[in-house]
Amino acid sequence: MPVEPTPSMLGALFNGCLNHKRLDLAEIVGRKLIEMQPDNDGRYVGLANVYAEVRRLDECRDTRGEMERKGVKKTRGYSIVV
């Protein structure tokens, strides 16, 4: 039974692509994630990091610029030590 993928399904696929160095597929999945969740800062950052990994710095910059133009703010990372 065909199912339309959810953002969490695609997020798992995206991370799998990164783990297995399938950056060509990660780019496609990353774009789809941005399309599905245009206000999620992590989607832009993830795709920008893919571009940086393969030295496509213009696309990396463009993705960060797209995020800024759309008014999406990057949330700060944090850790909790228990």
MOPAC internal coordinates of N, CA, C and O (Angstrom, degrees):
PM7 1SCF
backbone

  N    0.0000 0     0.00 0     0.00 0    0    0    0
  C    1.4464 1     0.00 0     0.00 0    1    0    0
  C    1.5299 1   108.41 1     0.00 0    2    1    0
  O    1.2310 1   120.02 1   -62.60 1    3    2    1
  N    1.3267 1   117.56 1   117.40 1    3    2    1
  C    1.4689 1   120.43 1  -179.95 1    5    3    2
  C    1.5356 1   111.13 1   -66.21 1    6    5    3
  O    1.2310 1   121.28 1   -41.06 1    7    6    5
  N    1.3006 1   115.15 1   138.94 1    7    6    5
  C    1.4609 1   121.47 1  -179.16 1    9    7    6
  C    1.5208 1   108.40 1  -130.77 1   10    9    7
  O    1.2310 1   120.50 1   -43.39 1   11   10    9
  N    1.3252 1   116.64 1   136.61 1   11   10    9
  C    1.4628 1   120.85 1   174.13 1   13   11   10
  C    1.5320 1   107.65 1   -72.56 1   14   13   11
  O    1.2310 1   119.54 1   -51.78 1   15   14   13
  N    1.3312 1   118.48 1   128.22 1   15   14   13
  C    1.4668 1   119.78 1  -176.99 1   17   15   14
  C    1.5274 1   111.84 1   -68.17 1   18   17   15
  O    1.2310 1   121.09 1   -37.37 1   19   18   17
  N    1.3118 1   115.52 1   142.63 1   19   18   17
  C    1.4616 1   121.82 1   176.00 1   21   19   18
  C    1.5295 1   108.61 1   -89.23 1   22   21   19
  O    1.2310 1   120.19 1   -16.19 1   23   22   21
  N    1.3361 1   117.24 1   163.81 1   23   22   21
  C    1.4628 1   118.79 1   176.02 1   25   23   22
  C    1.5293 1   113.14 1   -57.15 1   26   25   23
  O    1.2310 1   120.08 1   144.28 1   27   26   25
  N    1.3221 1   117.45 1   -35.72 1   27   26   25
  C    1.4730 1   118.18 1   179.77 1   29   27   26
  C    1.5280 1   111.35 1   -69.12 1   30   29   27
  O    1.2310 1   120.12 1   144.64 1   31   30   29
  N    1.3286 1   117.38 1   -35.36 1   31   30   29
  C    1.4718 1   120.32 1   175.71 1   33   31   30
  C    1.5268 1   110.22 1   -63.69 1   34   33   31
  O    1.2310 1   121.15 1   133.61 1   35   34   33
  N    1.3303 1   115.40 1   -46.39 1   35   34   33
  C    1.4623 1   119.23 1  -179.01 1   37   35   34
  C    1.5266 1   111.18 1   -68.10 1   38   37   35
  O    1.2310 1   120.24 1   146.35 1   39   38   37
  N    1.3302 1   117.14 1   -33.65 1   39   38   37
  C    1.4626 1   120.41 1   176.29 1   41   39   38
  C    1.5189 1   111.34 1   -61.93 1   42   41   39
  O    1.2310 1   120.82 1   139.38 1   43   42   41
  N    1.3268 1   116.03 1   -40.62 1   43   42   41
  C    1.4685 1   120.22 1   177.17 1   45   43   42
  C    1.5275 1   110.32 1   -65.51 1   46   45   43
  O    1.2310 1   120.43 1   137.95 1   47   46   45
  N    1.3264 1   116.78 1   -42.05 1   47   46   45
  C    1.4639 1   120.89 1   177.83 1   49   47   46
  C    1.5289 1   110.52 1   -63.15 1   50   49   47
  O    1.2310 1   120.61 1   137.49 1   51   50   49
  N    1.3376 1   116.45 1   -42.51 1   51   50   49
  C    1.4619 1   121.78 1   178.82 1   53   51   50
  C    1.5308 1   110.29 1   -57.85 1   54   53   51
  O    1.2310 1   120.50 1   131.63 1   55   54   53
  N    1.3254 1   116.66 1   -48.37 1   55   54   53
  C    1.4701 1   120.07 1   179.63 1   57   55   54
  C    1.5232 1   111.83 1   -65.28 1   58   57   55
  O    1.2310 1   120.32 1   143.87 1   59   58   57
  N    1.3249 1   117.00 1   -36.13 1   59   58   57
  C    1.4622 1   120.23 1   175.33 1   61   59   58
  C    1.5188 1   111.45 1   -62.93 1   62   61   59
  O    1.2310 1   120.97 1   139.69 1   63   62   61
  N    1.3269 1   115.74 1   -40.31 1   63   62   61
  C    1.4703 1   120.11 1   177.58 1   65   63   62
  C    1.5272 1   110.53 1   -61.53 1   66   65   63
  O    1.2310 1   120.49 1   138.43 1   67   66   65
  N    1.3264 1   116.66 1   -41.57 1   67   66   65
  C    1.4637 1   120.20 1   178.55 1   69   67   66
  C    1.5239 1   110.88 1   -64.55 1   70   69   67
  O    1.2310 1   120.69 1   135.24 1   71   70   69
  N    1.3202 1   116.29 1   -44.76 1   71   70   69
  C    1.4676 1   120.36 1  -178.83 1   73   71   70
  C    1.5220 1   112.46 1   -61.87 1   74   73   71
  O    1.2310 1   120.50 1   146.94 1   75   74   73
  N    1.3218 1   116.66 1   -33.06 1   75   74   73
  C    1.4653 1   121.23 1  -177.09 1   77   75   74
  C    1.5320 1   112.70 1  -102.71 1   78   77   75
  O    1.2310 1   121.07 1  -167.58 1   79   78   77
  N    1.3436 1   115.55 1    12.42 1   79   78   77
  C    1.4723 1   121.87 1   176.32 1   81   79   78
  C    1.5272 1   113.24 1    59.18 1   82   81   79
  O    1.2310 1   120.31 1  -147.46 1   83   82   81
  N    1.3233 1   117.00 1    32.54 1   83   82   81
  C    1.4654 1   121.76 1   174.95 1   85   83   82
  C    1.5230 1   107.94 1   -94.70 1   86   85   83
  O    1.2310 1   120.92 1  -112.99 1   87   86   85
  N    1.3380 1   115.85 1    67.01 1   87   86   85
  C    1.4502 1   120.79 1  -173.22 1   89   87   86
  C    1.5188 1   112.27 1   -69.96 1   90   89   87
  O    1.2310 1   120.12 1   156.32 1   91   90   89
  N    1.3364 1   117.38 1   -23.68 1   91   90   89
  C    1.4615 1   120.40 1   175.44 1   93   91   90
  C    1.5248 1   110.33 1   -64.26 1   94   93   91
  O    1.2310 1   120.40 1   136.38 1   95   94   93
  N    1.3107 1   116.84 1   -43.62 1   95   94   93
  C    1.4619 1   121.60 1   178.62 1   97   95   94
  C    1.5300 1   110.78 1   -74.15 1   98   97   95
  O    1.2310 1   120.14 1   144.73 1   99   98   97
  N    1.3244 1   117.34 1   -35.27 1   99   98   97
  C    1.4657 1   121.34 1   177.98 1  101   99   98
  C    1.5235 1   110.60 1   -60.05 1  102  101   99
  O    1.2310 1   120.18 1   143.79 1  103  102  101
  N    1.3257 1   117.26 1   -36.21 1  103  102  101
  C    1.4643 1   120.59 1   178.28 1  105  103  102
  C    1.5295 1   110.61 1   -62.77 1  106  105  103
  O    1.2310 1   120.22 1   134.61 1  107  106  105
  N    1.3105 1   117.18 1   -45.39 1  107  106  105
  C    1.4656 1   121.77 1  -179.47 1  109  107  106
  C    1.5277 1   110.14 1   -63.39 1  110  109  107
  O    1.2310 1   120.68 1   133.30 1  111  110  109
  N    1.3133 1   116.30 1   -46.70 1  111  110  109
  C    1.4657 1   121.08 1  -178.92 1  113  111  110
  C    1.5303 1   110.11 1   -66.30 1  114  113  111
  O    1.2310 1   120.23 1   139.72 1  115  114  113
  N    1.3266 1   117.17 1   -40.28 1  115  114  113
  C    1.4646 1   121.16 1   178.68 1  117  115  114
  C    1.5120 1   112.28 1   -60.76 1  118  117  115
  O    1.2310 1   120.41 1   137.75 1  119  118  117
  N    1.3257 1   116.82 1   -42.25 1  119  118  117
  C    1.4755 1   120.77 1   177.23 1  121  119  118
  C    1.5251 1   110.98 1   -62.95 1  122  121  119
  O    1.2310 1   120.56 1   138.25 1  123  122  121
  N    1.3197 1   116.54 1   -41.75 1  123  122  121
  C    1.4690 1   120.70 1   178.83 1  125  123  122
  C    1.5304 1   110.25 1   -63.82 1  126  125  123
  O    1.2310 1   120.24 1   140.17 1  127  126  125
  N    1.3222 1   117.15 1   -39.83 1  127  126  125
  C    1.4622 1   120.69 1   178.63 1  129  127  126
  C    1.5255 1   111.38 1   -63.52 1  130  129  127
  O    1.2310 1   120.18 1   139.02 1  131  130  129
  N    1.3227 1   117.25 1   -40.98 1  131  130  129
  C    1.4645 1   120.57 1   177.62 1  133  131  130
  C    1.5218 1   110.02 1   -64.34 1  134  133  131
  O    1.2310 1   120.45 1   140.23 1  135  134  133
  N    1.3123 1   116.74 1   -39.77 1  135  134  133
  C    1.4651 1   121.42 1   177.47 1  137  135  134
  C    1.5380 1   110.55 1   -61.52 1  138  137  135
  O    1.2310 1   120.50 1   139.04 1  139  138  137
  N    1.3271 1   116.65 1   -40.96 1  139  138  137
  C    1.4672 1   121.15 1  -177.86 1  141  139  138
  C    1.5297 1   112.73 1   -77.48 1  142  141  139
  O    1.2310 1   120.35 1   146.59 1  143  142  141
  N    1.3274 1   116.94 1   -33.41 1  143  142  141
  C    1.4632 1   121.80 1  -176.37 1  145  143  142
  C    1.5311 1   110.17 1  -132.78 1  146  145  143
  O    1.2310 1   120.19 1  -108.89 1  147  146  145
  N    1.3380 1   117.24 1    71.11 1  147  146  145
  C    1.4643 1   120.05 1  -174.70 1  149  147  146
  C    1.5310 1   114.66 1   -66.00 1  150  149  147
  O    1.2310 1   119.30 1   166.65 1  151  150  149
  N    1.3199 1   118.95 1   -13.35 1  151  150  149
  C    1.4630 1   121.50 1   179.55 1  153  151  150
  C    1.5276 1   113.23 1  -100.20 1  154  153  151
  O    1.2310 1   120.07 1  -176.78 1  155  154  153
  N    1.3249 1   117.47 1     3.22 1  155  154  153
  C    1.4643 1   121.60 1  -177.99 1  157  155  154
  C    1.5291 1   109.14 1   -91.59 1  158  157  155
  O    1.2310 1   120.75 1   -71.33 1  159  158  157
  N    1.3285 1   116.18 1   108.67 1  159  158  157
  C    1.4635 1   120.67 1  -176.53 1  161  159  158
  C    1.5236 1   113.18 1   -61.47 1  162  161  159
  O    1.2310 1   120.23 1   146.47 1  163  162  161
  N    1.3151 1   117.16 1   -33.53 1  163  162  161
  C    1.4591 1   120.79 1  -178.38 1  165  163  162
  C    1.5150 1   113.36 1   -62.86 1  166  165  163
  O    1.2310 1   120.36 1   150.96 1  167  166  165
  N    1.3173 1   116.91 1   -29.04 1  167  166  165
  C    1.4676 1   120.55 1   179.65 1  169  167  166
  C    1.5267 1   110.66 1   -67.07 1  170  169  167
  O    1.2310 1   120.54 1   137.52 1  171  170  169
  N    1.3365 1   116.58 1   -42.48 1  171  170  169
  C    1.4671 1   120.85 1   178.39 1  173  171  170
  C    1.5244 1   110.83 1   -67.65 1  174  173  171
  O    1.2310 1   120.96 1   134.74 1  175  174  173
  N    1.3222 1   115.77 1   -45.26 1  175  174  173
  C    1.4660 1   120.59 1  -178.58 1  177  175  174
  C    1.5283 1   110.36 1   -62.11 1  178  177  175
  O    1.2310 1   120.46 1   137.51 1  179  178  177
  N    1.3310 1   116.72 1   -42.49 1  179  178  177
  C    1.4653 1   120.32 1   178.27 1  181  179  178
  C    1.5134 1   112.29 1   -59.92 1  182  181  179
  O    1.2310 1   120.74 1   133.87 1  183  182  181
  N    1.3387 1   116.19 1   -46.13 1  183  182  181
  C    1.4640 1   119.69 1   179.95 1  185  183  182
  C    1.5275 1   110.89 1   -67.36 1  186  185  183
  O    1.2310 1   120.21 1   139.48 1  187  186  185
  N    1.3245 1   117.20 1   -40.52 1  187  186  185
  C    1.4669 1   120.21 1   177.49 1  189  187  186
  C    1.5274 1   110.43 1   -60.60 1  190  189  187
  O    1.2310 1   120.31 1   141.58 1  191  190  189
  N    1.3150 1   117.01 1   -38.42 1  191  190  189
  C    1.4669 1   120.69 1   178.36 1  193  191  190
  C    1.5277 1   111.80 1   -66.45 1  194  193  191
  O    1.2310 1   120.39 1   144.93 1  195  194  193
  N    1.3247 1   116.86 1   -35.07 1  195  194  193
  C    1.4749 1   120.27 1   175.26 1  197  195  194
  C    1.5202 1   109.15 1   -61.82 1  198  197  195
  O    1.2310 1   120.40 1   132.57 1  199  198  197
  N    1.3277 1   116.84 1   -47.43 1  199  198  197
  C    1.4631 1   120.35 1   179.58 1  201  199  198
  C    1.5288 1   111.14 1   -61.39 1  202  201  199
  O    1.2310 1   120.28 1   139.12 1  203  202  201
  N    1.3259 1   117.07 1   -40.88 1  203  202  201
  C    1.4633 1   120.44 1   179.16 1  205  203  202
  C    1.5293 1   110.74 1   -63.96 1  206  205  203
  O    1.2310 1   120.66 1   141.29 1  207  206  205
  N    1.3224 1   116.35 1   -38.71 1  207  206  205
  C    1.4728 1   121.46 1  -179.50 1  209  207  206
  C    1.5263 1   111.92 1   -59.67 1  210  209  207
  O    1.2310 1   120.44 1   142.51 1  211  210  209
  N    1.3319 1   116.77 1   -37.49 1  211  210  209
  C    1.4692 1   120.41 1  -178.25 1  213  211  210
  C    1.5351 1   111.68 1   -99.47 1  214  213  211
  O    1.2310 1   121.07 1  -163.81 1  215  214  213
  N    1.3335 1   115.57 1    16.19 1  215  214  213
  C    1.4678 1   122.43 1   175.52 1  217  215  214
  C    1.5360 1   113.26 1    62.10 1  218  217  215
  O    1.2310 1   120.62 1  -149.32 1  219  218  217
  N    1.3166 1   116.42 1    30.68 1  219  218  217
  C    1.4676 1   120.64 1   173.93 1  221  219  218
  C    1.5265 1   106.81 1   -98.04 1  222  221  219
  O    1.2310 1   121.82 1  -108.38 1  223  222  221
  N    1.3352 1   114.12 1    71.62 1  223  222  221
  C    1.4546 1   120.73 1  -169.51 1  225  223  222
  C    1.5222 1   113.07 1   -69.59 1  226  225  223
  O    1.2310 1   119.63 1   151.51 1  227  226  225
  N    1.3270 1   118.32 1   -28.49 1  227  226  225
  C    1.4669 1   119.76 1   176.02 1  229  227  226
  C    1.5215 1   110.56 1   -64.14 1  230  229  227
  O    1.2310 1   120.37 1   135.66 1  231  230  229
  N    1.3350 1   116.90 1   -44.34 1  231  230  229
  C    1.4625 1   120.57 1   178.36 1  233  231  230
  C    1.5279 1   110.96 1   -66.70 1  234  233  231
  O    1.2310 1   120.51 1   144.13 1  235  234  233
  N    1.3147 1   116.64 1   -35.87 1  235  234  233
  C    1.4641 1   121.12 1   176.94 1  237  235  234
  C    1.5270 1   109.47 1   -60.38 1  238  237  235
  O    1.2310 1   120.92 1   130.57 1  239  238  237
  N    1.3208 1   115.84 1   -49.43 1  239  238  237
  C    1.4609 1   121.56 1   178.88 1  241  239  238
  C    1.5250 1   111.18 1   -62.18 1  242  241  239
  O    1.2310 1   120.62 1   137.78 1  243  242  241
  N    1.3478 1   116.41 1   -42.22 1  243  242  241
  C    1.4663 1   120.70 1   179.75 1  245  243  242
  C    1.5253 1   111.58 1   -62.33 1  246  245  243
  O    1.2310 1   120.32 1   140.05 1  247  246  245
  N    1.3251 1   116.99 1   -39.95 1  247  246  245
  C    1.4644 1   120.82 1  -179.91 1  249  247  246
  C    1.5223 1   110.28 1   -65.94 1  250  249  247
  O    1.2310 1   120.36 1   137.34 1  251  250  249
  N    1.3237 1   116.91 1   -42.66 1  251  250  249
  C    1.4730 1   120.35 1   176.31 1  253  251  250
  C    1.5288 1   110.25 1   -64.28 1  254  253  251
  O    1.2310 1   120.51 1   141.04 1  255  254  253
  N    1.3383 1   116.63 1   -38.96 1  255  254  253
  C    1.4632 1   120.74 1   177.70 1  257  255  254
  C    1.5218 1   112.02 1   -65.27 1  258  257  255
  O    1.2310 1   120.60 1   140.25 1  259  258  257
  N    1.3188 1   116.47 1   -39.75 1  259  258  257
  C    1.4690 1   121.55 1   177.47 1  261  259  258
  C    1.5289 1   109.87 1   -60.01 1  262  261  259
  O    1.2310 1   121.07 1   137.47 1  263  262  261
  N    1.3066 1   115.55 1   -42.53 1  263  262  261
  C    1.4613 1   121.56 1   178.75 1  265  263  262
  C    1.5339 1   109.87 1   -60.53 1  266  265  263
  O    1.2310 1   120.69 1   135.47 1  267  266  265
  N    1.3217 1   116.28 1   -44.53 1  267  266  265
  C    1.4613 1   121.42 1  -179.56 1  269  267  266
  C    1.5276 1   111.23 1   -66.41 1  270  269  267
  O    1.2310 1   120.42 1   135.94 1  271  270  269
  N    1.3400 1   116.80 1   -44.06 1  271  270  269
  C    1.4720 1   120.81 1   179.91 1  273  271  270
  C    1.5182 1   112.25 1   -61.00 1  274  273  271
  O    1.2310 1   120.90 1   145.17 1  275  274  273
  N    1.3268 1   115.89 1   -34.83 1  275  274  273
  C    1.4689 1   120.26 1  -179.80 1  277  275  274
  C    1.5268 1   112.22 1   -83.25 1  278  277  275
  O    1.2310 1   120.44 1   178.07 1  279  278  277
  N    1.3320 1   116.77 1    -1.93 1  279  278  277
  C    1.4618 1   120.69 1   178.23 1  281  279  278
  C    1.5163 1   114.49 1    76.04 1  282  281  279
  O    1.2310 1   120.47 1  -158.80 1  283  282  281
  N    1.3313 1   116.70 1    21.20 1  283  282  281
  C    1.4685 1   120.77 1   179.13 1  285  283  282
  C    1.5255 1   107.71 1   -85.80 1  286  285  283
  O    1.2310 1   120.80 1   -58.69 1  287  286  285
  N    1.3232 1   116.08 1   121.31 1  287  286  285
  C    1.4616 1   121.46 1  -178.58 1  289  287  286
  C    1.5212 1   110.27 1   -94.21 1  290  289  287
  O    1.2310 1   121.20 1   -43.06 1  291  290  289
  N    1.3250 1   115.30 1   136.94 1  291  290  289
  C    1.4656 1   120.27 1   177.18 1  293  291  290
  C    1.5229 1   108.55 1   -77.52 1  294  293  291
  O    1.2310 1   121.07 1   -53.09 1  295  294  293
  N    1.3248 1   115.56 1   126.91 1  295  294  293
  C    1.4638 1   119.40 1   177.39 1  297  295  294
  C    1.5247 1   109.19 1   -81.46 1  298  297  295
  O    1.2310 1   121.22 1   -31.08 1  299  298  297
  N    1.3022 1   115.28 1   148.92 1  299  298  297
  C    1.4632 1   120.11 1   179.43 1  301  299  298
  C    1.5173 1   110.27 1   -73.33 1  302  301  299
  O    1.2310 1   121.44 1   -35.80 1  303  302  301
  N    1.3048 1   114.86 1   144.20 1  303  302  301
  C    1.4577 1   119.70 1   173.62 1  305  303  302
  C    1.5221 1   109.41 1   -81.23 1  306  305  303
  O    1.2310 1   120.49 1   -27.37 1  307  306  305
  N    1.3002 1   116.66 1   152.63 1  307  306  305
  C    1.4563 1   120.20 1   177.78 1  309  307  306
  C    1.5195 1   109.79 1  -152.88 1  310  309  307
  O    1.2310 1   121.52 1   -20.94 1  311  310  309
  N    1.3150 1   114.69 1   159.06 1  311  310  309
  C    1.4655 1   121.55 1   178.09 1  313  311  310
  C    1.5152 1   108.81 1  -129.37 1  314  313  311
  O    1.2310 1   121.13 1   -30.38 1  315  314  313
  N    1.2929 1   115.44 1   149.62 1  315  314  313
  C    1.4599 1   120.75 1   175.76 1  317  315  314
  C    1.5254 1   107.19 1  -121.33 1  318  317  315
  O    1.2310 1   121.11 1   -54.64 1  319  318  317
  N    1.3136 1   115.48 1   125.36 1  319  318  317
  C    1.4582 1   120.73 1   177.73 1  321  319  318
  C    1.5197 1   107.27 1  -104.79 1  322  321  319
  O    1.2310 1   120.96 1   -54.99 1  323  322  321
  N    1.3000 1   115.77 1   125.01 1  323  322  321
  C    1.4737 1   120.15 1  -177.98 1  325  323  322
  C    1.5054 1   109.90 1  -107.13 1  326  325  323
  O    1.2310 1   120.10 1   180.00 1  327  326  325

